[in-house]
Amino acid sequence: MMDLEQLRALALHGEPCAIIDQTALRQNLQLARTTASNSKILSVIKANAYGHGIVPVARALSDADAFGVARLKEALALRDAGIMHPIVLLEGVYSPHDLELCARLNLQPVVHSFEQLESLESWTSTVKLTVWCKIDTGMNRLGFGVDAFPAAWARLSRLSNVQQLIVMTHLADADDRQDLRTQTQLARFKQLTDSLSVERSVSNSAGLLAWQATHMEWVRPGLMLYGMSPFAD
């Protein structure tokens, strides 16, 4: 890795380069923690930490409670670099081989489809995983539908290879502070989960900053960690 003077020399010669301020990363994480002071922080570093470099960003954000990545390849890069934080696989996995990797590397898969649920049901390992279950409350991208969630939850709850279940959803329009759909999503989520004795996660960056009611036990800042505002204004 080049030091700051080497990068400046490249810039003076017209070579494209980007200088990442790790102090700013840490300050943005602290802002997230201060804003959601009663929540644990799942720092989202998917897509090579939004292009900033997944390993150096993870090291800069070492005060996070866990990291969120999209795919196994990203989790493997972190483990190979000696980063031992809990890692959540936001897109989940689909095969027994991938579940074995989760067990060996202490990874936490998200289950958002019955196909993934069936793979977990057929997995015969005695290792117990922490599993996140995603509900689609209005994002219409990934997750069990509101009507399908109770059945999925009942099946997940019966699995002997699951040691902890965490429930999550994703906000579709939290960046619009006038849009009432965030309140609608939150109401759906709470209706389904208030009776469950589990940790929950709703907030992305916009939810964390603008919708305090979405904070819950975990928050998932992404954009804000890199100095990007989720709001148009």
Backbone as CSV, one residue per row, in Angstrom:
resi,resn,N_x,N_y,N_z,CA_x,CA_y,CA_z,C_x,C_y,C_z
1,MET,0.842,-1.192,0.000,0.000,0.000,0.000,0.883,1.251,0.000
2,MET,0.575,2.219,-0.840,1.367,3.440,-0.924,1.080,4.365,0.256
3,ASP,2.129,5.109,0.654,1.889,6.094,1.689,1.410,7.401,1.062
4,LEU,1.106,8.373,1.896,0.486,9.609,1.422,1.400,10.373,0.477
5,GLU,2.695,10.399,0.756,3.621,11.147,-0.101,3.728,10.515,-1.482
6,GLN,3.707,9.189,-1.547,3.743,8.503,-2.838,2.494,8.813,-3.657
7,LEU,1.346,8.853,-2.990,0.105,9.179,-3.688,0.122,10.614,-4.190
8,ARG,0.635,11.524,-3.396,0.723,12.921,-3.825,1.639,13.054,-5.040
9,ALA,2.729,12.285,-5.053,3.629,12.326,-6.196,2.933,11.843,-7.461
10,LEU,2.128,10.783,-7.339,1.360,10.303,-8.483,0.402,11.379,-8.981
11,ALA,-0.264,12.042,-8.042,-1.231,13.074,-8.417,-0.542,14.222,-9.139
12,LEU,0.650,14.599,-8.704,1.381,15.693,-9.343,1.784,15.346,-10.773
13,HIS,1.953,14.061,-11.053,2.319,13.622,-12.401,1.098,13.265,-13.238
14,GLY,-0.071,13.609,-12.754,-1.288,13.401,-13.526,-1.875,12.014,-13.449
15,GLU,-1.355,11.171,-12.552,-1.889,9.818,-12.406,-3.143,9.863,-11.520
16,PRO,-4.204,9.142,-11.908,-5.415,9.141,-11.081,-5.167,8.400,-9.763
17,CYS,-5.609,8.968,-8.672,-5.493,8.305,-7.377,-6.586,8.834,-6.457
18,ALA,-6.870,8.059,-5.436,-7.846,8.467,-4.430,-7.204,8.327,-3.059
19,ILE,-7.347,9.333,-2.237,-6.798,9.312,-0.890,-7.963,9.167,0.077
20,ILE,-7.976,8.068,0.832,-9.055,7.779,1.769,-8.628,8.217,3.161
21,ASP,-9.406,9.066,3.771,-9.110,9.574,5.109,-9.716,8.610,6.129
22,GLN,-8.874,7.779,6.739,-9.384,6.791,7.683,-9.913,7.443,8.958
23,THR,-9.389,8.605,9.292,-9.929,9.321,10.449,-11.380,9.727,10.199
24,ALA,-11.665,10.142,8.974,-13.048,10.502,8.627,-13.959,9.278,8.708
25,LEU,-13.470,8.120,8.251,-14.259,6.896,8.370,-14.616,6.628,9.829
26,ARG,-13.621,6.735,10.692,-13.860,6.471,12.117,-14.817,7.498,12.717
27,GLN,-14.706,8.748,12.290,-15.618,9.773,12.796,-17.052,9.510,12.333
28,ASN,-17.209,9.043,11.114,-18.555,8.742,10.615,-19.160,7.563,11.366
29,LEU,-18.328,6.576,11.692,-18.817,5.468,12.511,-19.235,5.964,13.892
30,GLN,-18.455,6.866,14.450,-18.800,7.414,15.765,-20.098,8.205,15.702
31,LEU,-20.335,8.903,14.595,-21.603,9.616,14.419,-22.770,8.632,14.426
32,ALA,-22.588,7.506,13.745,-23.645,6.490,13.733,-23.897,5.972,15.143
33,ARG,-22.813,5.731,15.887,-22.978,5.190,17.233,-23.616,6.203,18.172
34,THR,-23.255,7.464,18.019,-23.834,8.509,18.860,-25.311,8.710,18.540
35,THR,-25.654,8.655,17.264,-27.040,8.883,16.838,-27.952,7.743,17.264
36,ALA,-27.437,6.525,17.178,-28.212,5.348,17.603,-27.493,4.727,18.796
37,SER,-27.496,5.431,19.899,-26.640,5.086,21.035,-27.015,3.779,21.720
38,ASN,-28.229,3.309,21.531,-28.655,2.067,22.174,-28.614,0.874,21.233
39,SER,-28.062,1.076,20.047,-28.038,0.023,19.039,-26.616,-0.457,18.781
40,LYS,-26.504,-1.722,18.368,-25.228,-2.226,17.882,-25.072,-1.848,16.409
41,ILE,-23.819,-1.746,15.962,-23.522,-1.253,14.621,-23.063,-2.389,13.720
42,LEU,-23.827,-2.648,12.665,-23.403,-3.528,11.580,-22.930,-2.622,10.440
43,SER,-21.620,-2.441,10.329,-21.077,-1.558,9.289,-21.093,-2.281,7.947
44,VAL,-21.752,-1.688,6.965,-21.886,-2.323,5.653,-20.672,-1.962,4.806
45,ILE,-19.899,-2.989,4.437,-18.680,-2.771,3.647,-18.715,-3.633,2.386
46,LYS,-19.911,-3.872,1.873,-20.064,-4.650,0.639,-19.490,-3.878,-0.548
47,ALA,-19.358,-4.573,-1.683,-18.858,-3.971,-2.919,-17.504,-3.287,-2.697
48,ASN,-16.595,-4.069,-2.051,-15.257,-3.547,-1.760,-15.344,-2.253,-0.953
49,ALA,-16.228,-2.273,0.052,-16.456,-1.086,0.893,-16.816,0.109,0.024
50,TYR,-17.804,-0.108,-0.860,-18.276,0.938,-1.772,-17.115,1.537,-2.580
51,GLY,-16.147,0.655,-2.922,-15.016,1.091,-3.733,-13.853,1.669,-2.967
52,HIS,-13.925,1.658,-1.639,-12.877,2.282,-0.828,-11.797,1.301,-0.364
53,GLY,-11.989,0.000,-0.604,-11.018,-1.003,-0.170,-11.492,-1.728,1.071
54,ILE,-11.959,-2.959,0.911,-12.671,-3.634,1.991,-11.789,-3.905,3.205
55,VAL,-10.538,-4.310,2.990,-9.685,-4.644,4.141,-9.239,-3.398,4.902
56,PRO,-8.675,-2.369,4.238,-8.301,-1.180,5.020,-9.486,-0.482,5.668
57,VAL,-10.655,-0.506,5.021,-11.834,0.110,5.631,-12.265,-0.683,6.866
58,ALA,-12.258,-2.006,6.774,-12.618,-2.819,7.936,-11.674,-2.546,9.100
59,ARG,-10.402,-2.392,8.806,-9.448,-2.093,9.874,-9.703,-0.710,10.469
60,ALA,-10.058,0.240,9.625,-10.350,1.585,10.126,-11.618,1.588,10.974
61,LEU,-12.571,0.704,10.638,-13.849,0.645,11.342,-13.863,-0.476,12.386
62,SER,-12.741,-0.694,13.026,-12.617,-1.811,13.963,-13.526,-1.681,15.180
63,ASP,-14.068,-0.492,15.431,-14.987,-0.321,16.557,-16.407,-0.779,16.234
64,ALA,-16.655,-1.184,15.004,-17.981,-1.705,14.654,-18.226,-3.011,15.394
65,ASP,-19.490,-3.326,15.627,-19.838,-4.584,16.286,-19.828,-5.759,15.317
66,ALA,-20.052,-5.483,14.032,-20.051,-6.523,13.008,-19.920,-5.835,11.650
67,PHE,-19.618,-6.633,10.633,-19.532,-6.130,9.267,-20.563,-6.835,8.399
68,GLY,-21.116,-6.091,7.440,-22.038,-6.662,6.475,-21.415,-6.669,5.094
69,VAL,-21.372,-7.835,4.462,-20.872,-7.964,3.089,-21.949,-8.645,2.257
70,ALA,-21.776,-8.593,0.941,-22.783,-9.205,0.081,-22.521,-10.688,-0.145
71,ARG,-21.239,-11.041,-0.383,-20.924,-12.389,-0.853,-19.817,-13.033,-0.025
72,LEU,-19.730,-14.351,-0.182,-18.710,-15.120,0.519,-17.303,-14.648,0.177
73,LYS,-17.058,-14.287,-1.079,-15.720,-13.851,-1.488,-15.244,-12.681,-0.642
74,GLU,-16.146,-11.759,-0.331,-15.790,-10.607,0.490,-15.466,-11.039,1.923
75,ALA,-16.249,-11.962,2.448,-15.993,-12.465,3.802,-14.654,-13.193,3.868
76,LEU,-14.344,-13.958,2.838,-13.067,-14.670,2.810,-11.899,-13.702,2.797
77,ALA,-12.024,-12.597,2.070,-10.956,-11.594,2.031,-10.709,-11.009,3.417
78,LEU,-11.775,-10.780,4.158,-11.634,-10.245,5.512,-10.976,-11.260,6.446
79,ARG,-11.426,-12.510,6.386,-10.836,-13.533,7.253,-9.363,-13.772,6.883
80,ASP,-9.042,-13.765,5.594,-7.652,-13.948,5.173,-6.759,-12.816,5.687
81,ALA,-7.350,-11.633,5.883,-6.598,-10.489,6.398,-6.540,-10.471,7.918
82,GLY,-7.107,-11.492,8.562,-7.044,-11.581,10.011,-8.115,-10.798,10.735
83,ILE,-9.151,-10.360,10.029,-10.243,-9.603,10.646,-11.274,-10.597,11.175
84,MET,-11.509,-10.583,12.479,-12.298,-11.626,13.125,-13.650,-11.149,13.637
85,HIS,-14.068,-9.944,13.255,-15.405,-9.472,13.642,-16.482,-10.441,13.125
86,PRO,-17.645,-10.476,13.750,-18.779,-11.159,13.134,-19.050,-10.566,11.751
87,ILE,-19.325,-11.424,10.781,-19.584,-10.987,9.411,-20.937,-11.541,8.979
88,VAL,-21.811,-10.649,8.507,-23.139,-11.033,8.031,-23.125,-11.064,6.514
89,LEU,-23.553,-12.185,5.933,-23.648,-12.340,4.482,-25.034,-11.872,4.042
90,LEU,-25.105,-10.648,3.528,-26.402,-10.017,3.287,-27.210,-10.700,2.189
91,GLU,-26.543,-11.349,1.237,-27.275,-12.064,0.192,-27.491,-13.526,0.545
92,GLY,-26.921,-13.961,1.671,-27.103,-15.334,2.104,-26.314,-16.322,1.272
93,VAL,-26.590,-17.619,1.482,-25.927,-18.695,0.744,-26.990,-19.692,0.289
94,TYR,-26.566,-20.597,-0.617,-27.548,-21.492,-1.223,-27.149,-22.967,-1.205
95,SER,-25.976,-23.301,-0.698,-25.539,-24.688,-0.784,-24.965,-25.161,0.541
96,PRO,-24.975,-26.493,0.779,-24.347,-27.028,1.991,-22.863,-26.670,2.081
97,HIS,-22.171,-26.621,0.938,-20.754,-26.242,0.947,-20.576,-24.834,1.505
98,ASP,-21.431,-23.923,1.076,-21.342,-22.550,1.569,-21.691,-22.468,3.051
99,LEU,-22.637,-23.286,3.478,-22.972,-23.319,4.905,-21.798,-23.862,5.722
100,GLU,-21.070,-24.825,5.166,-19.877,-25.326,5.844,-18.849,-24.217,5.999
101,LEU,-18.691,-23.381,4.971,-17.784,-22.242,5.078,-18.246,-21.271,6.156
102,CYS,-19.552,-21.045,6.228,-20.091,-20.176,7.280,-19.723,-20.722,8.656
103,ALA,-19.858,-22.037,8.820,-19.540,-22.648,10.102,-18.058,-22.541,10.415
104,ARG,-17.208,-22.790,9.414,-15.757,-22.789,9.647,-15.234,-21.390,9.905
105,LEU,-15.819,-20.385,9.243,-15.301,-19.025,9.324,-16.126,-18.124,10.244
106,ASN,-17.116,-18.695,10.924,-17.965,-17.931,11.838,-18.672,-16.790,11.109
107,LEU,-19.377,-17.142,10.049,-20.139,-16.180,9.267,-21.626,-16.354,9.571
108,GLN,-22.383,-15.269,9.411,-23.803,-15.270,9.724,-24.610,-15.014,8.448
109,PRO,-25.229,-16.044,7.880,-25.985,-15.853,6.641,-27.355,-15.229,6.881
110,VAL,-27.791,-14.437,5.914,-29.176,-13.955,5.880,-29.995,-14.963,5.083
111,VAL,-31.145,-15.328,5.595,-32.088,-16.190,4.881,-33.253,-15.320,4.437
112,HIS,-33.450,-15.223,3.128,-34.519,-14.371,2.615,-35.421,-15.081,1.619
113,SER,-35.225,-16.406,1.450,-36.063,-17.148,0.502,-36.275,-18.558,1.028
114,PHE,-37.320,-19.210,0.553,-37.576,-20.590,0.964,-36.508,-21.530,0.418
115,GLU,-35.911,-21.195,-0.716,-34.801,-22.004,-1.241,-33.640,-22.031,-0.248
116,GLN,-33.295,-20.875,0.304,-32.231,-20.827,1.306,-32.653,-21.544,2.585
117,LEU,-33.889,-21.406,2.957,-34.401,-22.090,4.150,-34.308,-23.604,3.978
118,GLU,-34.676,-24.102,2.808,-34.604,-25.544,2.549,-33.167,-26.041,2.588
119,SER,-32.226,-25.248,2.097,-30.818,-25.629,2.160,-30.360,-25.745,3.606
120,LEU,-30.790,-24.819,4.440,-30.432,-24.867,5.857,-31.080,-26.064,6.544
121,GLU,-32.313,-26.378,6.154,-33.009,-27.526,6.744,-32.329,-28.843,6.390
122,SER,-31.739,-28.923,5.202,-31.104,-30.164,4.756,-29.649,-30.287,5.206
123,TRP,-29.114,-29.245,5.811,-27.722,-29.242,6.270,-27.624,-30.049,7.553
124,THR,-26.732,-31.028,7.577,-26.701,-31.983,8.688,-25.619,-31.691,9.715
125,SER,-24.936,-30.570,9.607,-23.866,-30.252,10.546,-24.410,-30.048,11.956
126,THR,-23.566,-30.358,12.935,-23.923,-30.100,14.330,-23.493,-28.701,14.779
127,VAL,-22.790,-27.984,13.904,-22.382,-26.615,14.215,-23.620,-25.721,14.211
128,LYS,-23.690,-24.813,15.152,-24.843,-23.921,15.254,-24.472,-22.532,14.743
129,LEU,-25.297,-21.989,13.861,-25.052,-20.691,13.250,-25.978,-19.617,13.823
130,THR,-25.506,-18.390,13.783,-26.397,-17.242,13.934,-26.944,-16.909,12.556
131,VAL,-28.256,-16.815,12.438,-28.920,-16.620,11.152,-29.805,-15.378,11.228
132,TRP,-29.731,-14.555,10.197,-30.604,-13.387,10.071,-31.734,-13.735,9.101
133,CYS,-32.941,-13.417,9.470,-34.112,-13.666,8.626,-34.648,-12.326,8.122
134,LYS,-34.764,-12.217,6.816,-35.174,-10.944,6.223,-36.637,-10.970,5.795
135,ILE,-37.355,-9.928,6.195,-38.753,-9.754,5.801,-38.833,-8.639,4.770
136,ASP,-39.577,-8.869,3.705,-39.842,-7.807,2.729,-41.093,-7.060,3.158
137,THR,-40.896,-5.888,3.757,-42.027,-5.089,4.231,-42.420,-3.987,3.249
138,GLY,-41.771,-3.958,2.076,-42.113,-2.924,1.111,-40.997,-2.530,0.170
139,MET,-39.784,-3.036,0.382,-38.677,-2.762,-0.533,-38.868,-3.500,-1.850
140,ASN,-39.522,-4.684,-1.770,-39.802,-5.510,-2.955,-38.525,-5.915,-3.683
141,ARG,-37.517,-6.301,-2.874,-36.268,-6.761,-3.479,-35.918,-8.153,-2.970
142,LEU,-35.614,-8.284,-1.697,-35.302,-9.572,-1.094,-36.077,-9.696,0.207
143,GLY,-36.410,-10.944,0.563,-37.055,-11.169,1.851,-38.344,-11.955,1.723
144,PHE,-38.734,-12.570,2.824,-40.021,-13.263,2.875,-41.138,-12.226,2.908
145,GLY,-42.159,-12.457,2.127,-43.300,-11.563,2.139,-43.975,-11.561,3.503
146,VAL,-44.742,-10.528,3.754,-45.418,-10.389,5.048,-46.283,-11.613,5.343
147,ASP,-46.971,-12.131,4.336,-47.836,-13.289,4.554,-47.044,-14.580,4.730
148,ALA,-45.858,-14.646,4.107,-45.062,-15.870,4.160,-44.172,-15.943,5.392
149,PHE,-43.907,-14.817,6.015,-42.940,-14.807,7.113,-43.313,-15.730,8.273
150,PRO,-44.568,-15.754,8.772,-44.854,-16.620,9.929,-44.478,-18.078,9.692
151,ALA,-44.757,-18.601,8.498,-44.407,-19.993,8.208,-42.899,-20.173,8.146
152,ALA,-42.216,-19.219,7.512,-40.752,-19.299,7.432,-40.133,-19.233,8.821
153,TRP,-40.659,-18.351,9.658,-40.129,-18.201,11.010,-40.332,-19.477,11.819
154,ALA,-41.484,-20.101,11.684,-41.764,-21.336,12.427,-40.767,-22.423,12.035
155,ARG,-40.465,-22.521,10.742,-39.507,-23.532,10.289,-38.095,-23.212,10.769
156,LEU,-37.695,-21.953,10.707,-36.365,-21.573,11.194,-36.230,-21.845,12.684
157,SER,-37.275,-21.579,13.423,-37.226,-21.735,14.876,-37.055,-23.183,15.306
158,ARG,-37.409,-24.121,14.424,-37.296,-25.537,14.766,-35.913,-26.120,14.478
159,LEU,-35.045,-25.372,13.816,-33.770,-25.926,13.371,-32.772,-26.036,14.524
160,SER,-32.198,-27.223,14.678,-31.236,-27.447,15.750,-29.867,-26.853,15.436
161,ASN,-29.609,-26.533,14.170,-28.308,-25.969,13.812,-28.328,-24.440,13.771
162,VAL,-29.343,-23.837,14.347,-29.419,-22.379,14.474,-29.367,-22.024,15.954
163,GLN,-28.341,-21.278,16.345,-28.203,-20.920,17.757,-28.866,-19.585,18.090
164,GLN,-28.966,-18.687,17.098,-29.604,-17.392,17.322,-30.249,-16.922,16.028
165,LEU,-31.433,-16.359,16.159,-32.130,-15.760,15.027,-32.251,-14.257,15.240
166,ILE,-31.945,-13.498,14.200,-32.099,-12.046,14.202,-32.984,-11.694,13.016
167,VAL,-33.904,-10.780,13.194,-34.851,-10.430,12.132,-34.517,-9.051,11.581
168,MET,-34.616,-8.911,10.282,-34.285,-7.644,9.637,-35.262,-7.335,8.515
169,THR,-35.279,-6.065,8.114,-35.953,-5.647,6.898,-35.144,-4.504,6.313
170,HIS,-35.536,-4.043,5.131,-34.805,-2.950,4.489,-35.785,-1.849,4.097
171,LEU,-35.426,-0.616,4.412,-36.296,0.520,4.131,-36.138,0.976,2.685
172,ALA,-37.263,1.225,2.038,-37.241,1.588,0.622,-37.089,3.083,0.389
173,ASP,-37.658,3.902,1.271,-37.736,5.340,0.997,-37.365,6.191,2.201
174,ALA,-36.493,5.684,3.049,-36.132,6.448,4.245,-35.383,7.731,3.908
175,ASP,-34.825,7.805,2.693,-34.120,9.022,2.283,-35.076,10.177,2.002
176,ASP,-36.368,9.888,1.890,-37.383,10.930,1.728,-38.087,11.101,3.072
177,ARG,-37.743,12.149,3.795,-38.255,12.311,5.149,-39.728,12.684,5.193
178,GLN,-40.328,12.968,4.031,-41.756,13.283,3.965,-42.591,12.086,3.516
179,ASP,-41.924,11.002,3.116,-42.626,9.839,2.582,-43.092,8.947,3.733
180,LEU,-44.379,8.705,3.804,-44.942,7.935,4.909,-44.738,6.431,4.757
181,ARG,-44.140,5.993,3.647,-43.942,4.559,3.457,-42.991,3.965,4.499
182,THR,-42.068,4.771,5.016,-41.190,4.263,6.067,-42.000,3.904,7.304
183,GLN,-42.949,4.751,7.673,-43.805,4.444,8.820,-44.635,3.191,8.562
184,THR,-45.089,3.030,7.314,-45.875,1.847,6.968,-45.025,0.587,7.080
185,GLN,-43.797,0.646,6.561,-42.907,-0.511,6.662,-42.605,-0.853,8.117
186,LEU,-42.336,0.172,8.912,-42.024,-0.068,10.317,-43.213,-0.699,11.042
187,ALA,-44.412,-0.220,10.744,-45.611,-0.777,11.380,-45.789,-2.250,11.010
188,ARG,-45.568,-2.595,9.739,-45.666,-3.999,9.316,-44.634,-4.851,10.046
189,PHE,-43.415,-4.334,10.120,-42.333,-5.079,10.752,-42.626,-5.314,12.231
190,LYS,-43.071,-4.286,12.916,-43.351,-4.412,14.338,-44.532,-5.349,14.588
191,GLN,-45.520,-5.300,13.727,-46.667,-6.186,13.892,-46.238,-7.650,13.825
192,LEU,-45.257,-7.940,12.968,-44.789,-9.312,12.791,-43.791,-9.741,13.860
193,THR,-43.084,-8.801,14.461,-41.945,-9.175,15.302,-42.028,-8.744,16.756
194,ASP,-42.952,-7.881,17.120,-43.007,-7.397,18.498,-43.185,-8.533,19.508
195,SER,-43.819,-9.601,19.098,-44.057,-10.706,20.030,-42.890,-11.694,20.082
196,LEU,-41.857,-11.481,19.263,-40.720,-12.397,19.217,-39.605,-11.902,20.136
197,SER,-38.991,-12.798,20.845,-37.886,-12.433,21.742,-36.570,-12.538,20.972
198,VAL,-36.373,-11.584,20.058,-35.191,-11.605,19.196,-34.664,-10.190,19.009
199,GLU,-33.397,-10.103,18.586,-32.844,-8.827,18.172,-33.338,-8.532,16.757
200,ARG,-33.455,-7.202,16.456,-34.016,-6.798,15.167,-33.191,-5.684,14.546
201,SER,-33.308,-5.549,13.230,-32.564,-4.516,12.507,-33.421,-3.968,11.388
202,VAL,-33.542,-2.637,11.352,-34.330,-1.961,10.323,-33.517,-0.867,9.619
203,SER,-32.770,-0.080,10.380,-32.181,1.163,9.861,-31.034,0.939,8.897
204,ASN,-31.125,1.564,7.729,-29.961,1.844,6.892,-29.461,3.235,7.284
205,SER,-28.585,3.838,6.474,-28.053,5.166,6.839,-29.167,6.190,6.999
206,ALA,-30.097,6.224,6.047,-31.170,7.214,6.108,-32.071,6.982,7.305
207,GLY,-32.400,5.720,7.572,-33.219,5.420,8.732,-32.520,5.801,10.021
208,LEU,-31.228,5.526,10.093,-30.457,5.834,11.293,-30.472,7.331,11.576
209,LEU,-30.320,8.138,10.529,-30.195,9.584,10.707,-31.535,10.292,10.852
210,ALA,-32.595,9.762,10.229,-33.838,10.530,10.155,-35.038,9.884,10.837
211,TRP,-34.951,8.588,11.145,-36.127,7.891,11.669,-35.728,7.129,12.940
212,GLN,-35.756,7.812,14.058,-35.274,7.230,15.305,-36.031,5.966,15.684
213,ALA,-37.288,5.886,15.341,-38.093,4.722,15.716,-37.600,3.442,15.046
214,THR,-36.767,3.560,14.014,-36.279,2.376,13.311,-34.978,1.824,13.892
215,HIS,-34.427,2.447,14.931,-33.087,2.057,15.381,-33.013,0.621,15.903
216,MET,-33.839,0.245,16.798,-33.893,-1.115,17.349,-32.519,-1.608,17.819
217,GLU,-32.336,-2.959,17.884,-31.112,-3.503,18.495,-29.886,-3.357,17.597
218,TRP,-30.095,-3.387,16.293,-29.007,-3.238,15.326,-29.364,-2.155,14.322
219,VAL,-28.362,-1.375,13.908,-28.502,-0.466,12.774,-27.430,-0.834,11.751
220,ARG,-27.678,-0.489,10.478,-26.804,-0.934,9.400,-26.346,0.255,8.535
221,PRO,-25.474,1.118,9.057,-24.999,2.234,8.233,-24.145,1.759,7.078
222,GLY,-24.353,2.365,5.914,-23.532,2.102,4.745,-22.999,3.400,4.188
223,LEU,-23.814,4.065,3.368,-23.384,5.294,2.701,-22.775,6.315,3.643
224,MET,-23.375,6.508,4.806,-22.917,7.570,5.694,-21.486,7.326,6.195
225,LEU,-21.048,6.073,6.233,-19.704,5.788,6.688,-18.655,6.356,5.745
226,TYR,-19.042,6.545,4.489,-18.096,6.993,3.461,-18.274,8.476,3.128
227,GLY,-18.987,9.184,3.987,-19.146,10.619,3.796,-20.213,11.007,2.806
228,MET,-21.074,10.050,2.429,-22.143,10.338,1.472,-23.466,10.509,2.208
229,SER,-24.155,11.595,1.954,-25.451,11.786,2.565,-26.506,10.982,1.816
230,PRO,-27.394,10.289,2.531,-28.474,9.568,1.852,-29.615,10.475,1.407
231,PHE,-29.534,11.771,1.732,-30.636,12.683,1.461,-30.318,13.582,0.265
232,ALA,-31.334,13.847,-0.542,-31.134,14.651,-1.757,-30.741,16.095,-1.432
233,ASP,-31.176,16.585,-0.266,-30.890,17.975,0.087,-29.609,18.131,0.900
